[in-house]
Amino acid sequence: MIGSYLKRKMNHMHFRITHLVFGIVILATIIFYSTLNSRQFEIEATRYYDLTANSSEKNLLSQSANTTINTLIQNKLRLRKCGFITFFTNGCGSHKNLSNMFQTLGGFSFLRNESAIKSEIPRNNIQRIVKLSGPMESKPEIIRKQQNPMLNHSTFSKSAVNNVETVIEGVVKTTDIYERGHMNDSGSIKNICPNNGSDINLLILITSAPTHREQRLSIRQSWGHYGIRRDISIGFILGRTQDQRIEDQLSAENYMYSDLIRGNFVDSYKNLTLKTISLLEWTSANCPNATYLLKTDDDMFINVPKLLQFIETHLSHKRSIFGRLAKKWKPIRNKKSKYYVSPEQYFPPVFPPFTTGPAYLMTSDIILDLYNKSLSQTYLKLEDVYTTGIVAQLLNIHRVNIKEFLNRRIAFNQCNIKKSISIHMVKTNEQYDLWKKVSDSSTQCK
């Protein structure tokens, strides 16, 4: 009985010694690898670069990434030393940590495939450019040149400043922001105004936006047909764009119709006054002998026969502007309004009488004076107030109210249209219908 007890005791002790030895072996192994790992903390960045030097990924490295890697090659990238605990917690020195390290070099880990690298390089470059360039609006001239390289430097020598809308909100002389000249096309000039307008009784220039191709087409196919007459000429005036696709479309359109006039200004709402000044400049330079100039917009219907009747009865008038006369209009001082005018831009409490912008008729003897005087005044984005009000009053030009210039939308019955010279807010699909009603002589109106 004692022998069996001693035997069990010895077996138990042997079991405990075996476990102890096994534990010591495991512990020694862990300590050995931990110590080995801590001695291998120094890694040359050149090893990874040499590994991929001949691979397809090397060609995908951007210039900025190459600069970063070259710097690391010179200075050697060092990983932090790892102890026993950090080995288990962080996996220091493992392939996972190496992957994270190379991700910090710009995402060129050997664990990524080629397509992933290609997709990330442009995105990272864009972010770097934006960050280094600063706010886009702080560099308007540079940005415009990058966005539309087809525009030469002369186009934006002043326009780079004048077309920044935040500048126009302040006080600035028009001559400082207006860029003279046009994108002169000899075919357009010859088509719109041959012989300097010596045979033209009525020149109609329509302000239009670059993207309003449908509006221009609807006018050409309706009341614009009166432009085939020898004594009437019709053209469209537009500004510049920053979209090369639109520029190409406009070139193709002008090749087809030869009726576009392009001024040196960015086409926008706050540059409408520049558009009108450009219209005056073009007329004085290329069509000075035309008897009358009608300025109108591309959402207007013009009853040309009625307008010609009006001209015949007012041939004795000189230095005059005819249209819908607005009187005692006050500047809007609310900064949130689209029509805000600061006291610094125009101080008096009431605007001088002016003809509203959708359509007005000018005698040709004031065109050059209006153009020159417009350049010397403080810029105002309200083109009708500026041109036919402030500037016209300084030149003592008569502004005459003509009730047939409605400059608003009306009911489209035949007699209403026949009695009107101008109708506003006409859609493209309505132009032909109105022209047909004007041309129909079967209906008699009192």
C-alpha positions as CSV (number, residue, x, y, z in Angstrom):
1,M,0.0,0.0,0.0
2,I,2.9,2.3,0.8
3,G,4.5,1.4,-2.4
4,S,1.5,2.3,-4.5
5,Y,1.3,5.7,-2.7
6,L,4.9,6.5,-3.5
7,K,4.4,5.4,-7.0
8,R,1.5,7.8,-7.5
9,K,3.5,10.6,-5.8
10,M,6.4,10.1,-8.2
11,N,4.2,10.2,-11.2
12,H,2.6,13.4,-10.1
13,M,6.0,15.1,-9.5
14,H,7.2,13.9,-12.9
15,F,4.1,15.4,-14.5
16,R,4.7,18.8,-12.8
17,I,8.4,18.8,-13.8
18,T,7.5,18.0,-17.4
19,H,5.1,20.9,-17.5
20,L,7.6,23.2,-15.9
21,V,10.3,22.3,-18.5
22,F,7.8,22.7,-21.3
23,G,6.8,26.1,-20.0
24,I,10.5,27.2,-19.6
25,V,11.1,26.1,-23.2
26,I,8.2,28.1,-24.5
27,L,9.2,31.2,-22.5
28,A,12.7,31.0,-23.7
29,T,11.5,30.7,-27.3
30,I,9.3,33.8,-26.9
31,I,12.1,35.8,-25.3
32,F,14.5,34.7,-28.0
33,Y,12.3,35.9,-30.9
34,S,11.4,39.0,-29.0
35,T,15.0,39.9,-28.5
36,L,15.8,39.0,-32.1
37,N,13.0,41.2,-33.3
38,S,14.2,44.1,-31.2
39,R,17.6,43.8,-32.9
40,Q,16.1,44.1,-36.4
41,F,14.4,47.5,-36.0
42,E,16.6,49.2,-38.5
43,I,15.3,49.0,-42.1
44,E,16.7,50.5,-45.2
45,A,14.1,52.3,-47.4
46,T,16.3,51.3,-50.3
47,R,15.4,47.7,-49.9
48,Y,11.7,48.2,-50.9
49,Y,12.7,50.6,-53.7
50,D,15.2,48.1,-55.1
51,L,12.6,45.4,-54.9
52,T,10.2,47.4,-57.1
53,A,12.7,49.2,-59.3
54,N,12.1,47.0,-62.3
55,S,8.4,46.5,-61.8
56,S,5.5,48.2,-63.6
57,E,4.7,50.1,-60.4
58,K,7.9,52.2,-60.6
59,N,6.5,54.0,-63.7
60,L,3.4,55.0,-61.7
61,L,5.3,57.0,-59.0
62,S,4.5,60.6,-59.3
63,Q,7.1,63.3,-59.0
64,S,6.1,64.2,-55.5
65,A,6.2,60.6,-54.4
66,N,9.7,60.2,-55.9
67,T,10.8,63.2,-53.9
68,T,9.4,61.7,-50.7
69,I,11.1,58.3,-51.3
70,N,14.4,59.9,-52.2
71,T,14.4,61.8,-49.0
72,L,13.7,58.6,-47.0
73,I,16.5,56.8,-48.9
74,Q,19.0,59.5,-47.8
75,N,17.9,59.6,-44.2
76,K,16.9,55.9,-43.6
77,L,13.6,55.1,-42.2
78,R,13.8,53.7,-38.7
79,L,11.1,51.6,-36.9
80,R,10.8,51.9,-33.2
81,K,12.4,49.2,-30.9
82,C,10.0,46.5,-29.7
83,G,10.0,44.8,-26.4
84,F,8.3,41.7,-25.2
85,I,4.9,43.3,-24.7
86,T,4.8,45.6,-27.8
87,F,5.7,42.5,-29.9
88,F,2.3,41.0,-28.9
89,T,0.3,44.2,-28.9
90,N,1.6,45.9,-32.1
91,G,3.2,43.2,-34.1
92,C,6.3,45.3,-34.5
93,G,8.5,44.4,-37.3
94,S,5.9,42.2,-39.0
95,H,4.8,42.4,-42.6
96,K,1.6,44.2,-41.5
97,N,3.6,47.0,-39.9
98,L,5.8,47.2,-43.0
99,S,2.6,47.6,-45.1
100,N,1.5,50.5,-43.0
101,M,4.9,52.1,-43.3
102,F,4.8,52.0,-47.1
103,Q,1.2,53.3,-47.1
104,T,2.6,56.5,-45.4
105,L,5.0,56.9,-48.4
106,G,2.0,57.7,-50.6
107,G,0.1,54.5,-51.0
108,F,2.6,52.5,-52.9
109,S,2.5,49.3,-50.9
110,F,3.6,46.1,-52.6
111,L,0.4,44.6,-51.2
112,R,-1.7,46.8,-53.6
113,N,-2.4,46.0,-57.2
114,E,-1.5,48.2,-60.1
115,S,-5.0,49.5,-60.8
116,A,-5.4,50.7,-57.2
117,I,-2.2,52.7,-57.5
118,K,-3.3,54.2,-60.8
119,S,-6.6,55.3,-59.3
120,E,-5.1,57.0,-56.3
121,I,-2.3,59.0,-57.9
122,P,-4.5,61.6,-59.7
123,R,-6.7,62.0,-56.6
124,N,-3.7,62.7,-54.4
125,N,-2.2,65.1,-56.9
126,I,-5.4,67.1,-57.1
127,Q,-5.5,67.4,-53.4
128,R,-2.0,68.6,-53.3
129,I,-2.6,71.2,-56.0
130,V,-5.6,72.6,-54.3
131,K,-3.8,72.7,-51.0
132,L,-0.8,74.5,-52.4
133,S,-2.7,76.8,-54.8
134,G,-5.0,78.2,-52.1
135,P,-8.5,79.5,-52.8
136,M,-9.3,79.6,-56.5
137,E,-11.0,83.0,-56.3
138,S,-7.8,84.5,-55.1
139,K,-6.1,83.8,-58.5
140,P,-8.7,84.7,-61.1
141,E,-6.3,85.5,-64.0
142,I,-4.2,82.3,-63.6
143,I,-7.3,80.1,-63.3
144,R,-8.9,81.6,-66.4
145,K,-5.8,81.0,-68.5
146,Q,-5.6,77.4,-67.3
147,Q,-9.3,76.8,-67.9
148,N,-9.4,78.3,-71.4
149,P,-6.0,78.4,-73.0
150,M,-7.5,79.5,-76.3
151,L,-8.1,83.0,-74.9
152,N,-5.0,85.1,-75.4
153,H,-3.4,87.4,-72.9
154,S,-4.8,90.6,-74.4
155,T,-8.3,89.3,-73.9
156,F,-7.9,89.3,-70.1
157,S,-5.4,92.0,-69.4
158,K,-8.2,94.0,-67.9
159,S,-11.0,91.5,-68.0
160,A,-9.1,89.4,-65.5
161,V,-9.8,92.2,-63.1
162,N,-13.1,93.5,-64.4
163,N,-14.9,90.2,-64.5
164,V,-14.2,89.3,-60.9
165,E,-17.7,90.0,-59.6
166,T,-16.5,90.9,-56.1
167,V,-14.5,93.8,-57.6
168,I,-17.5,95.1,-59.5
169,E,-19.5,95.3,-56.2
170,G,-17.1,98.1,-55.1
171,V,-16.4,101.5,-56.7
172,V,-14.4,101.2,-59.9
173,K,-14.2,103.3,-63.1
174,T,-15.6,101.6,-66.1
175,T,-12.5,102.5,-68.2
176,D,-10.4,100.4,-65.7
177,I,-12.4,97.3,-66.3
178,Y,-13.6,97.5,-69.9
179,E,-11.5,95.7,-72.5
180,R,-11.8,97.3,-75.9
181,G,-12.0,95.4,-79.1
182,H,-13.9,92.4,-80.4
183,M,-13.3,89.0,-81.9
184,N,-13.7,90.6,-85.3
185,D,-14.7,88.2,-88.0
186,S,-14.6,89.9,-91.4
187,G,-17.4,87.7,-92.6
188,S,-19.6,88.8,-89.7
189,I,-18.9,92.4,-90.2
190,K,-19.6,92.2,-93.9
191,N,-22.8,90.3,-93.3
192,I,-24.2,92.5,-90.5
193,C,-23.1,95.9,-91.7
194,P,-21.6,96.2,-95.2
195,N,-20.2,99.5,-96.3
196,N,-20.2,100.8,-92.7
197,G,-24.0,100.8,-92.7
198,S,-24.5,103.3,-95.5
199,D,-27.6,101.5,-96.7
200,I,-28.9,100.5,-93.3
201,N,-31.9,102.3,-91.8
202,L,-32.3,100.0,-88.8
203,L,-29.6,98.0,-87.1
204,I,-30.9,95.5,-84.5
205,L,-28.3,94.1,-82.1
206,I,-29.6,91.4,-79.8
207,T,-27.8,90.7,-76.5
208,S,-27.6,87.0,-76.0
209,A,-25.9,84.5,-73.7
210,P,-23.3,82.0,-75.2
211,T,-25.6,79.0,-74.3
212,H,-28.7,80.5,-75.8
213,R,-28.4,78.9,-79.2
214,E,-32.1,77.9,-79.3
215,Q,-33.2,81.4,-78.6
216,R,-31.0,82.8,-81.4
217,L,-32.3,80.1,-83.8
218,S,-35.9,80.9,-83.0
219,I,-35.3,84.6,-83.8
220,R,-33.6,83.8,-87.1
221,Q,-36.6,81.7,-88.1
222,S,-39.2,84.2,-87.1
223,W,-39.0,88.0,-86.9
224,G,-35.3,87.9,-87.6
225,H,-36.2,87.2,-91.2
226,Y,-36.6,90.9,-91.7
227,G,-32.8,90.9,-91.7
228,I,-32.8,89.8,-95.4
229,R,-34.0,93.3,-96.3
230,R,-31.3,95.7,-97.6
231,D,-32.2,98.4,-95.1
232,I,-32.4,96.2,-92.0
233,S,-29.6,94.3,-90.4
234,I,-29.6,91.9,-87.4
235,G,-26.8,90.6,-85.2
236,F,-26.2,89.0,-81.8
237,I,-23.7,90.2,-79.3
238,L,-22.1,87.9,-76.7
239,G,-19.2,87.8,-74.4
240,R,-16.5,85.2,-73.7
241,T,-16.8,82.0,-71.9
242,Q,-14.4,79.8,-70.0
243,D,-15.7,76.6,-71.6
244,Q,-13.8,75.5,-74.7
245,R,-16.7,73.3,-75.8
246,I,-19.1,76.3,-75.9
247,E,-16.5,78.4,-77.7
248,D,-16.2,75.7,-80.4
249,Q,-20.0,75.6,-80.7
250,L,-20.1,79.4,-81.1
251,S,-17.4,79.3,-83.8
252,A,-19.4,76.7,-85.7
253,E,-22.6,78.7,-85.3
254,N,-21.0,81.9,-86.6
255,Y,-19.5,80.0,-89.5
256,M,-23.0,79.0,-90.5
257,Y,-24.8,82.3,-89.9
258,S,-22.1,85.1,-89.7
259,D,-24.2,87.1,-87.3
260,L,-22.3,86.8,-84.0
261,I,-20.4,89.7,-82.4
262,R,-18.0,88.6,-79.6
263,G,-16.8,91.2,-77.0
264,N,-13.8,91.0,-74.7
265,F,-15.7,90.4,-71.4
266,V,-16.9,87.3,-69.5
267,D,-20.6,86.8,-70.2
268,S,-22.4,87.1,-66.9
269,Y,-25.3,89.1,-65.4
270,K,-22.9,91.5,-63.6
271,N,-21.2,92.3,-66.9
272,L,-24.4,93.3,-68.7
273,T,-23.2,96.9,-68.7
274,L,-19.9,95.8,-70.3
275,K,-22.0,94.0,-73.0
276,T,-23.9,97.2,-73.8
277,I,-20.8,99.3,-74.0
278,S,-19.3,96.6,-76.3
279,L,-22.4,96.9,-78.5
280,L,-21.9,100.7,-78.7
281,E,-18.2,100.3,-79.5
282,W,-18.8,97.8,-82.3
283,T,-21.5,100.0,-83.8
284,S,-19.4,103.2,-83.8
285,A,-16.4,101.3,-85.3
286,N,-18.2,99.1,-87.9
287,C,-21.6,100.5,-88.6
288,P,-21.5,104.3,-88.0
289,N,-23.7,105.2,-90.9
290,A,-26.8,103.2,-89.8
291,T,-29.7,105.6,-89.0
292,Y,-31.1,103.8,-86.0
293,L,-29.9,101.2,-83.5
294,L,-32.2,99.0,-81.6
295,K,-30.8,97.3,-78.6
296,T,-32.8,94.3,-77.4
297,D,-32.6,90.9,-75.7
298,D,-33.0,87.3,-77.0
299,D,-36.2,86.7,-75.1
300,M,-38.0,89.6,-76.9
301,F,-40.4,89.6,-79.8
302,I,-39.9,92.7,-82.0
303,N,-42.8,93.7,-84.3
304,V,-40.5,95.0,-87.0
305,P,-43.2,96.4,-89.3
306,K,-44.6,98.4,-86.4
307,L,-41.1,99.6,-85.5
308,L,-40.5,100.8,-89.1
309,Q,-43.7,102.7,-89.0
310,F,-42.6,104.4,-85.8
311,I,-39.2,105.4,-87.3
312,E,-40.9,106.9,-90.3
313,T,-42.9,109.3,-88.1
314,H,-39.9,110.3,-85.9
315,L,-37.2,111.0,-88.6
316,S,-36.9,114.6,-87.3
317,H,-35.8,113.5,-83.8
318,K,-32.1,113.8,-83.0
319,R,-30.0,112.7,-80.0
320,S,-32.8,110.6,-78.6
321,I,-33.5,107.3,-77.0
322,F,-37.0,105.8,-77.3
323,G,-38.5,103.1,-75.2
324,R,-40.4,102.4,-72.0
325,L,-39.4,105.2,-69.7
326,A,-38.9,104.6,-66.0
327,K,-39.1,107.6,-63.7
328,K,-38.3,108.2,-60.0
329,W,-36.8,104.7,-59.5
330,K,-34.8,104.5,-56.3
331,P,-31.6,102.6,-55.8
332,I,-32.0,99.4,-53.8
333,R,-29.8,99.5,-50.7
334,N,-30.5,96.0,-49.5
335,K,-27.3,94.0,-49.9
336,K,-29.2,90.8,-50.4
337,S,-31.0,92.1,-53.4
338,K,-29.9,91.2,-57.0
339,Y,-30.2,94.9,-57.8
340,Y,-28.2,96.3,-54.9
341,V,-26.5,99.6,-55.4
342,S,-24.2,100.9,-52.8
343,P,-24.1,104.7,-51.9
344,E,-20.5,104.7,-53.1
345,Q,-21.6,103.5,-56.5
346,Y,-24.5,106.0,-56.8
347,F,-25.2,108.4,-54.0
348,P,-28.4,110.3,-55.1
349,P,-31.7,108.9,-53.7
350,V,-33.4,108.6,-57.1
351,F,-32.1,107.4,-60.5
352,P,-32.5,109.8,-63.5
353,P,-35.2,108.7,-66.0
354,F,-34.1,105.8,-68.1
355,T,-35.5,103.5,-70.7
356,T,-35.8,99.9,-69.5
357,G,-33.3,97.4,-70.9
358,P,-35.3,94.7,-72.7
359,A,-35.6,97.0,-75.8
360,Y,-34.8,100.6,-76.6
361,L,-34.2,102.5,-79.9
362,M,-31.3,105.1,-80.3
363,T,-30.6,107.6,-83.0
364,S,-27.2,107.0,-84.4
365,D,-25.8,110.5,-83.6
366,I,-25.4,109.5,-79.9
367,I,-23.7,106.2,-80.2
368,L,-20.1,107.4,-80.1
369,D,-20.8,109.9,-77.3
370,L,-22.6,107.3,-75.2
371,Y,-19.6,104.9,-75.7
372,N,-17.0,107.4,-74.7
373,K,-18.9,108.9,-71.8
374,S,-19.7,105.4,-70.4
375,L,-16.0,104.7,-69.9
376,S,-15.5,107.6,-67.6
377,Q,-18.2,106.9,-65.0
378,T,-18.3,104.7,-61.9
379,Y,-19.3,101.2,-63.0
380,L,-22.9,100.0,-62.3
381,K,-24.2,96.6,-63.3
382,L,-27.7,97.9,-64.0
383,E,-27.1,98.5,-67.7
384,D,-30.2,100.4,-68.6
385,V,-29.9,102.7,-65.5
386,Y,-26.3,103.3,-66.3
387,T,-26.4,103.8,-70.1
388,T,-29.8,105.4,-70.8
389,G,-30.1,107.1,-67.4
390,I,-26.9,108.3,-65.8
391,V,-24.7,108.6,-68.9
392,A,-27.5,109.8,-71.2
393,Q,-28.4,112.5,-68.7
394,L,-24.8,113.7,-68.5
395,L,-24.9,114.1,-72.3
396,N,-28.3,115.8,-72.3
397,I,-29.8,113.0,-74.5
398,H,-33.6,113.0,-74.7
399,R,-35.3,109.9,-73.4
400,V,-38.8,109.6,-74.8
401,N,-41.5,107.3,-73.5
402,I,-43.2,105.2,-76.2
403,K,-46.1,103.2,-75.0
404,E,-45.7,100.6,-77.8
405,F,-42.5,99.5,-76.2
406,L,-44.2,97.2,-73.7
407,N,-41.1,95.4,-72.4
408,R,-43.3,93.0,-70.5
409,R,-45.3,89.8,-71.2
410,I,-48.8,90.3,-72.5
411,A,-51.7,88.2,-73.7
412,F,-50.8,86.8,-77.1
413,N,-53.9,87.8,-79.0
414,Q,-53.4,89.1,-82.5
415,C,-54.4,92.7,-82.0
416,N,-52.3,93.1,-78.9
417,I,-49.2,91.9,-80.8
418,K,-49.9,94.0,-83.8
419,K,-50.1,97.2,-81.7
420,S,-46.9,96.5,-79.8
421,I,-43.3,97.2,-80.9
422,S,-41.7,95.0,-78.2
423,I,-42.9,92.1,-76.0
424,H,-40.8,90.6,-73.2
425,M,-40.4,87.1,-71.8
426,V,-41.2,85.3,-75.0
427,K,-40.1,81.7,-75.1
428,T,-38.4,80.0,-78.0
429,N,-41.4,78.0,-79.1
430,E,-43.6,81.2,-79.1
431,Q,-41.5,83.4,-81.4
432,Y,-42.8,81.8,-84.6
433,D,-46.4,82.0,-83.5
434,L,-46.2,85.7,-82.7
435,W,-44.4,86.4,-86.0
436,K,-47.2,84.5,-87.9
437,K,-49.8,86.6,-86.1
438,V,-48.1,89.8,-87.0
439,S,-47.7,88.7,-90.7
440,D,-51.4,87.7,-91.0
441,S,-53.3,90.5,-92.7
442,S,-56.7,88.9,-92.6
443,T,-57.5,90.3,-89.1
444,Q,-58.2,94.0,-88.9
445,C,-57.5,95.7,-85.5
446,K,-58.8,99.1,-84.5
